[in-house]
């Protein structure tokens, strides 16, 4: 599952999922969507960092890092390396 705001979802659909000149075809030659995306679900999520983290960074969110197949794949090189090392 991926979570995003409306702008992020629309950007992802437009740039990653929607067929571009027949790029995404199944075995029988029919157009399909990337990663078989066929619906968008809406959730209301409330989150809050701990007081210690808030005091240190004064932010509820960290830097955006792109994830593909469960690994950080795009961002500042040192951030990607650190992020992937956490989950290794």
C-alpha positions as CSV (number, residue, x, y, z in Angstrom):
1,X,0.0,0.0,0.0
2,X,1.2,3.5,-0.8
3,X,-0.1,6.7,0.9
4,X,-0.1,10.1,-0.8
5,X,-2.1,13.3,-0.9
6,X,-4.4,14.0,-3.9
7,X,-1.7,15.9,-5.8
8,X,0.7,13.0,-5.3
9,X,-1.8,10.4,-6.5
10,X,-2.7,12.3,-9.6
11,X,1.0,12.9,-10.5
12,X,1.7,9.1,-10.0
13,X,-1.3,8.1,-12.1
14,X,-0.4,10.5,-14.9
15,X,3.4,9.7,-15.0
16,X,3.6,6.1,-13.8
17,X,0.4,4.2,-14.4
18,X,-1.5,5.6,-17.4
19,X,-0.7,3.8,-20.7
20,X,1.7,5.8,-22.9
21,X,1.3,4.8,-26.6
22,X,0.8,1.1,-25.9
23,X,3.7,0.6,-23.5
24,X,1.7,-1.5,-21.1
25,X,0.2,-4.5,-22.9
26,X,-0.7,-7.9,-21.5
27,X,0.1,-11.2,-23.2
28,X,-3.0,-11.0,-25.4
29,X,-2.2,-7.5,-26.6
30,X,-4.8,-5.6,-24.5
31,X,-3.8,-2.4,-22.9
32,X,-3.3,-2.7,-19.1
33,X,-2.1,-0.4,-16.3
34,X,1.4,-0.5,-14.7
35,X,1.4,-2.6,-11.6
36,X,-2.2,-3.6,-12.3
37,X,-3.5,-0.5,-10.6
38,X,-7.3,-0.6,-11.0
39,X,-8.6,1.6,-8.1
40,X,-7.7,4.2,-5.6
41,X,-8.8,3.9,-2.0
42,X,-9.2,6.9,0.3
43,X,-8.2,6.7,4.0
44,X,-8.1,9.3,6.7
45,X,-4.8,9.0,8.6
46,X,-3.7,11.0,11.6
47,X,-0.1,10.7,12.7
48,X,2.1,12.5,15.1
49,X,5.8,12.2,15.8
50,X,7.1,11.9,19.4
51,X,7.9,15.1,21.3
52,X,11.6,14.3,21.2
53,X,11.6,14.1,17.4
54,X,9.5,17.2,17.1
55,X,11.9,19.2,19.3
56,X,14.9,18.0,17.3
57,X,13.6,18.6,13.8
58,X,10.6,20.9,14.2
59,X,8.7,18.9,11.6
60,X,6.2,16.1,11.4
61,X,7.6,14.7,8.2
62,X,11.0,13.8,6.9
63,X,12.4,14.4,3.4
64,X,10.6,12.6,0.6
65,X,12.4,9.5,-0.7
66,X,11.1,7.5,-3.5
67,X,10.5,3.8,-2.9
68,X,10.2,1.0,-5.5
69,X,9.9,-2.7,-4.6
70,X,10.5,-2.0,-0.9
71,X,13.8,0.0,-1.3
72,X,14.6,3.6,-1.5
73,X,15.6,4.3,-5.1
74,X,15.8,8.0,-5.5
75,X,16.8,10.9,-3.3
76,X,20.0,12.3,-1.9
77,X,22.6,9.4,-2.2
78,X,23.5,9.4,1.5
79,X,19.8,9.4,2.5
80,X,19.0,6.4,0.2
81,X,22.0,4.5,1.6
82,X,21.0,5.2,5.2
83,X,17.4,4.4,4.6
84,X,18.1,1.0,2.9
85,X,20.7,0.2,5.6
86,X,17.9,0.4,8.3
87,X,15.9,-2.3,6.6
88,X,18.8,-4.6,5.7
